[in-house]
Amino acid sequence: MNKIILIGNGDVGSSYSFALVSQGLGNEVGIIDLDRKKVAGDVMDLQHGLAFVGPKSVYEATYQDCSDADLVVITAGAAQKPNETRLDLIKKNTLIIKDIVKQVMASGFHGIFLMATNPVDVLTHYVKEITGFPSNKVIGSGTSLDTARLRNAIGDKIGVDPRDVQVYVLGEHGDTQFPVWSHAYIGGLDLKEWIQAHPELTRRDLDVIATDVKNAAYDIIDAKGSTHYGIAISLARITRAILYDEQAVLPVSVHLNGEYGSQDVCVGSTAIINKDGIKEVIEIPLDEQEMSLMKHSIMTIKDMQLHS
């Protein structure tokens, strides 16, 4: 049936529902938000485009509609303000998510949770803990957007389609994220081989790009108040992998069970995504520096968990 319930109709949520409709994802898209007037307006607006994208049901949903949903996507929560880190959001958003998840579970929901609310790694772990769901059925958007930003920036720098830049950002979706340069490929060449053949690109250039990617959210928030288009497209990509059973490898927030020497924490890592959620967490063999960065990122997230 491909039924999706979106909870949270702010900038991210409304952008995500638009991405779903425009990409033809989901047969049913139900939207829940405290601001029912805005939901009604968005539903009407989205319905006006259905003649161009095929049959679909878009409607204002209730929590009872979650009972037979395949996917519940949570974007609700306090927005990140200028000069506020994702970590500052934890107290406010933990309370919001607890109330939402309680109502979802009361419906009898047994599908997959996809989390986008920040700090996403902490809240993904929190949802798993309070629901008791298996780790494959609670997924966070993780570093999917950060990876897309990095690939786009590198592709723009060297004049290559970003889809042909194979590099991942791992760790926290936040200030301790890091690129895995040791397993980066461009057009079949590993990063060292590409730099040797194209000396106009240097490791310093890449480090500057990585820093810009890490700070991109702050720049966008300063410019227009929130980031929402990029994350909405990232969520739609994860949604497609689940609904179409793609077995796609994506960098998402996953629950570690010994990977990277850690457990009982959610962190951005590559994973195989299919109709059951996370089929397998892929542990990339990191070099010494990258492993140190991953450990630091994991400890940062665990410290946040203590305050959730």
Phi, psi and omega in degrees: 000332178056059181261126181242130172247122178260128177245111184117110186242035175280208182300313181292312183299314181292326177292323179294314180297324176295319179297320179299311183294314184293332179264000178070033182262128178087135174277330177232133174232109178254140185240131178240132176198152177297328179274083185292332179295318178292321177302314181301319179293317180293320178300313180298316181298316180294320180300330182292346178259358186294334180297340182261349186236003176100168182300135178195149176253120177239126187204162172284125185255167170241170180297332178296334178292346179287344189305321182242021180285145173281327187216129171248121182250124183250116175242359183292151177148172177291140181280152176284127183264162176305137180068012178250129179278167176298331181294329181292343183278348195300314183298312183295315188280336175298317179294319180295313182295322180300316180294319180296310184295323178302317181287324177297313183293328179296339180283344185095015181304136178221024180270218183246135172268134171238117186259139174231345183294136181269151358286114195297324181294316180295317184286330174296315177297319181297316179296319178299317183293316186280339178268332186075010179294152173296155188297335181288343186257007176231110187238141173252155178297335171056227183259023179298314179292319180298320178296317179297318178299317182294314180297320180295317181294319179293315178301319178294322182294319187256357178074042179232144176305125181304335179290345178259009173258113182255096178209147182239146167261130179239175177092203181296140167282082186172209191286345181255014176295161179205150177275147178264082181293333183292344179230046179254137182225143176229115179057035179089347177266139173287168190301318180298318180295320179295316181296322177297321181278340182226076186297350177291343175258126181241165176296329177296319177302316181294322179294322177295317178299316181298321178293318178298321179296316180299325183264003186302319182299318180297321180294318181292317179299319178296325184280322186219004172102331179198159171256130180212327181293312182299314181291326178296318178292323177296316178297321178296324178295317178295319178301315179301317181298324180285308185295325183261009176051050192283340188060037183279144175266116182225150177272104184232171177277117185237158177274121181278139176228061181106340177297143182056025177070022185225162175206171180055042177205148174254135183208157179292120178210157174290146180205155175272125184248130177217197185296341179266004183100241180269112178283319184200135172276127179264116179268106179286131177291099184279152173282177188300316181293318180294322178296322177297319179293322178295316179299318178297318180295316180297318179294325177297316179293317180297323177296322177294322179301326180294337182257006183273000000 
